[in-house]
Amino acid sequence: MKGGIFAFFAGIGVAATIGALRSKGFAPRVAAGLTTLDLNSGDATSFQALGIDPELADRIVENRPYRNKLELIERYVIGKVDYDRIKHRISTDAGHANDPVRVAG
């Protein structure tokens, strides 16, 4: 009985956490067991929390939308070293798959 009650409240806590993360631009990736930051909705402060300096974080935000996360390198928004450091912690949603391509200026 105690285990069932604990599981119930743990589930409520997980649901509340996922809701809070979504409101900040994080998209839960349940299958991989990861929570990632969406390139098209996260704010610059969230990218800085991933270890990106403020200037690069601003560039990421300024050069939206992204069809996929590799566009960070392809469009010269950030370098490969920075990309390799964050690639497992970022994602894009399918809603931007057909957006026109932009090149960082």
C-alpha positions in Angstrom: 0.0 0.0 0.0 2.8 2.4 0.9 4.5 1.7 -2.4 1.4 2.5 -4.4 0.9 5.8 -2.6 4.6 6.7 -3.1 4.3 5.8 -6.8 1.2 7.9 -7.2 2.9 11.0 -5.7 6.1 10.4 -7.6 4.1 10.3 -10.9 2.5 13.6 -10.0 6.0 15.1 -9.4 7.3 13.8 -12.7 4.3 15.2 -14.6 4.7 18.6 -12.9 8.4 18.7 -13.7 7.8 17.8 -17.4 5.2 20.6 -17.6 7.6 23.1 -16.2 10.4 22.0 -18.5 8.1 22.3 -21.6 7.2 25.8 -20.6 10.9 26.7 -20.7 11.4 25.2 -24.2 12.6 21.7 -23.1 11.1 18.8 -25.0 11.0 15.5 -23.2 12.5 12.6 -25.1 11.1 9.7 -23.2 12.4 6.9 -25.5 16.0 8.1 -25.0 15.5 8.9 -21.3 16.7 12.5 -22.0 15.2 15.9 -21.7 16.4 18.2 -24.5 16.2 21.9 -25.2 14.3 22.8 -28.4 16.4 25.1 -30.6 13.3 26.8 -31.9 11.7 27.7 -28.5 14.4 27.8 -25.9 15.7 31.2 -24.7 19.3 32.4 -24.7 19.6 31.8 -20.9 18.7 28.1 -21.4 21.4 27.7 -24.0 23.9 29.3 -21.7 22.9 26.7 -19.0 24.1 24.1 -21.5 27.6 25.7 -21.5 27.3 28.0 -24.5 28.7 31.5 -24.0 26.2 34.4 -24.2 27.2 35.6 -27.6 26.7 32.1 -29.2 23.4 31.7 -27.3 22.1 34.9 -28.8 23.2 33.7 -32.3 21.3 30.5 -31.8 18.1 32.5 -31.0 18.6 35.1 -33.7 19.0 32.5 -36.5 15.8 30.6 -35.9 14.0 28.5 -37.2 16.0 25.3 -37.4 14.8 22.3 -39.4 17.2 20.0 -37.6 20.0 20.5 -35.0 22.8 20.0 -37.6 21.8 23.3 -39.1 23.8 24.9 -36.2 27.0 23.8 -38.0 25.7 23.9 -41.6 24.6 27.5 -41.3 27.8 28.5 -39.3 25.8 29.5 -36.2 28.2 27.7 -33.9 31.4 25.7 -34.4 31.8 21.9 -34.3 33.4 21.9 -30.9 30.5 23.7 -29.3 28.0 21.6 -31.2 29.7 18.4 -30.1 29.4 19.5 -26.5 25.6 20.1 -26.6 24.3 17.9 -29.5 22.8 15.3 -27.1 21.0 18.0 -25.1 19.3 19.8 -28.0 16.5 19.0 -30.5 14.1 20.5 -33.0 10.4 19.8 -33.3 8.9 18.4 -36.5 6.9 21.6 -37.0 9.8 23.3 -38.6 10.8 20.6 -41.0 9.7 22.5 -44.1 10.8 26.0 -43.1 13.1 27.9 -45.5 16.8 27.8 -44.8 18.5 30.9 -43.4 22.3 31.5 -43.2 23.8 33.2 -40.1 25.1 36.7 -40.8 
